[in-house]
Amino acid sequence: MFKEVLRKKCYVVDEGRFPRKLGVFDLIFLGIGAIIGAGIFVIAGQASALYAGPAIVFSFLLCAVAIGISALVYAELSSAYPISGSAYSYTYATVGEIMAWLVGWNLLVEYGIAVAAVATGWSGYVRTFLHQNFGLELPKALSGAFDPSKGTYMDLFAFLVVLLVFGLLTLGIKESARVNTFIVLIKLTVLSLFIIFGIKHINMENILKDFLPYGWQGVWHAASLIVFAYLGFDAVSTVAEETKNPTRNVPIGLIGSLIISTLFYMSVAFVLVGMVNYKELNVEYPLAYAMYKVGEKWVANIITTGAVITITSVLIVMGLGFTRIIFALSRDGLLPDKLSAVHPTFKTP
């Protein structure tokens, strides 16, 4: 019995099961799509105002180093085991079944909760957008999680976006990657607009006058909050079996997406604390607030709208990881066999 729960898996990839359609740029954009979500539009301002001040840039750098070490491990293991299960399969091959089973279920919970949480956040953004711009409101019963005491029974927009995303994932990996790439390009364009139009409004006094208001302890405290803005990069490794030359491309996708995301994070944070005094940034939408503050209202409106659109890419990548982990667990006999079935036409789990 003891030997059975510690048995290891020797993986042989079935080359005919999934078509290898993803290239290195698809993987980089999948990684960026997972990493850069609503967090940068909110968390940079709050972490600066409450913990780090203008030194928030160093908090992002510390997180990048810590997550980068993890990314290097994923890069090494994804090169050695180019299969769909990510950390679950790596654990099964190197440590044993019982630990792999625990890791697999942890990943399912991670991706599942991420999908639910992001869908709920997306729904909130959409409801606010419709109310503020068009005066439209859903019936209360359809505008929140099931809670009869509050009169809410279903979050309709969250349900619909999850249905739409998983429908897209069923149509094919390349189709999903193309939609994600399109959304990520919008996301990077929105952040680039903030940097380009914000940099001319930087007042260095905002940065240098009180650079470390909470000391280095505040920088570390902010880093513990910001680290959540980096989560999701590992989802790139779940599509290794659908990637061309995975031993080369998956590591590049992991590291490349992390580097690009970090550069955008640090640039946005620097411009943000340079435009507005950090004490003013504990608001719901700090990036849009900063643009309104300096008179760039049209950029602020684009940022607010862009935040709604770009969250969708996080849903796509988290949903992708969720389905691939289920597939891997089922293929290894830890979930019912039917869950590892592959669609005969679309070649997706």
PEUR-V745426 format. One record per helix or strand. SS is the DSSP state (hx for helix, st for strand). FROM is the first residue (numbers start at 1). TO is the last residue. If there is no record, write none. Layout:
SS/FROM/TO
SS/FROM/TO
This chain:
hx/2/5
st/22/22
hx/24/35
hx/39/80
hx/87/94
hx/97/134
hx/140/142
st/143/143
st/147/147
hx/148/150
st/152/152
st/155/155
hx/156/171
hx/173/199
hx/204/208
hx/215/230
hx/233/242
st/243/243
hx/246/275
hx/278/280
hx/286/293
hx/297/331
hx/337/340
